[in-house]
Structure formats: structure tokens, C-alpha cells
Amino acid sequence: MKHRVTAMWTVAVLATGAAFVTYLAVRFENMRMGYALDKASNEQKKLSEMLRMLSLEAQTLREHERVETIAHQTLNMKAPSAERIIAVEGAGMKATGRAR
């Protein structure tokens, strides 16, 4: 009878130990995933802010007045005279006024 109680006590202690180790493993994994989620969330915030800034910059660079200013002041460009403009008809291209 004493041997049986000792065996059951040993099984109970081992089961409790295994349950505790499993609990710790799950808890540590949960903490690791929480830190990974926080890191990914911070990265997403940074990328969203970068996308917003780049969209604003792209919009600013597309403004006609800005392009004109850069062309005139930085590149020393000017509008062509009337005799330098050659009209091309029937070239098969549709003028949309937008750069592609």
C-alpha cells in the first residue's frame, strides 16, 4: 500500500511539474509574441507616416508652378518663341497634358 501511495505521489508531483513548465512555456511565448506585435505596430506607424510624407512630397513636386520655377530659375529654361514651335498633326498620339 505504501508503494502505491509513493507511486501516485510521484506521478502527481511530475504532472504538477510538467503543468508548471508548460504554463511557463506558454507565458514566455505569449510575452514574446506581445513584444513582436508591439514592434510590428511601431513599424507600421513609421511606415504610415513615411507614406503620408512621401505622398505630400509627390503632390508638391507635381504642382505646375513649382515645375515652372525650377525650369526657369534652376535650369535656365524659357518658353520657346513662336517660330520654334512646330505643330505636328496626325501623329497618332493623343495629347493629355499629363506626364506618364
C-alpha positions in Angstrom: 0.0 0.0 0.0 2.9 2.4 0.9 4.5 1.7 -2.5 1.2 2.6 -4.3 0.9 5.9 -2.4 4.5 6.7 -3.2 4.0 6.0 -6.9 0.8 8.1 -7.0 2.6 10.9 -5.2 5.5 10.8 -7.7 3.1 10.9 -10.6 1.2 13.8 -9.1 4.4 15.7 -8.5 5.7 15.0 -12.0 2.3 16.0 -13.5 2.3 19.3 -11.5 5.9 20.0 -12.6 5.0 19.3 -16.2 2.0 21.5 -16.0 4.1 24.3 -14.5 6.8 24.0 -17.2 4.0 24.1 -19.9 2.5 27.1 -18.2 5.8 28.9 -18.2 6.5 28.0 -21.9 3.1 29.3 -22.9 3.6 32.5 -20.8 7.0 33.2 -22.3 5.7 32.6 -25.8 2.8 35.0 -25.1 5.2 37.6 -23.9 7.5 37.1 -27.0 4.5 37.5 -29.3 3.4 40.6 -27.5 6.8 42.2 -28.0 6.8 41.2 -31.6 3.4 42.7 -32.1 4.4 45.9 -30.4 7.5 46.1 -32.7 5.4 45.4 -35.8 2.8 48.0 -34.7 5.5 50.7 -34.3 7.0 49.8 -37.7 3.5 50.1 -39.2 3.1 53.6 -37.7 6.5 54.6 -39.0 5.7 53.4 -42.5 2.3 55.0 -42.5 3.9 58.3 -41.5 6.5 57.9 -44.2 3.8 57.1 -46.8 2.0 60.3 -45.8 5.1 62.4 -46.1 6.1 60.9 -49.4 2.6 61.4 -50.8 2.7 65.0 -49.7 6.1 65.5 -51.3 4.9 63.9 -54.5 1.9 66.1 -54.6 4.1 69.2 -54.0 6.5 68.1 -56.8 3.7 67.8 -59.2 2.5 71.4 -58.8 2.8 73.3 -62.1 4.1 76.4 -60.5 6.9 74.5 -58.8 7.9 72.8 -62.1 7.9 76.2 -63.8 10.0 77.8 -61.1 12.6 75.0 -61.2 12.7 75.2 -65.0 13.2 78.9 -65.1 15.5 79.5 -62.1 17.5 76.3 -61.7 17.7 75.1 -65.3 17.6 78.5 -67.0 14.8 77.3 -69.3 12.4 79.7 -71.0 9.3 79.3 -73.2 10.2 78.8 -76.9 9.5 81.6 -79.4 6.6 81.2 -81.8 8.9 80.4 -84.8 10.5 77.5 -82.8 7.1 75.8 -82.2 6.2 73.2 -84.9 2.7 71.7 -84.9 2.6 68.0 -85.6 -0.8 66.7 -86.8 -1.9 63.1 -87.3 1.0 61.6 -85.3 -1.4 59.1 -83.8 -0.8 60.3 -80.2 -3.4 61.8 -78.1 -2.2 64.8 -76.1 -3.4 64.5 -72.5 -1.3 67.2 -70.9 0.0 64.7 -68.3 3.3 63.0 -68.0 3.2 59.3 -68.0 
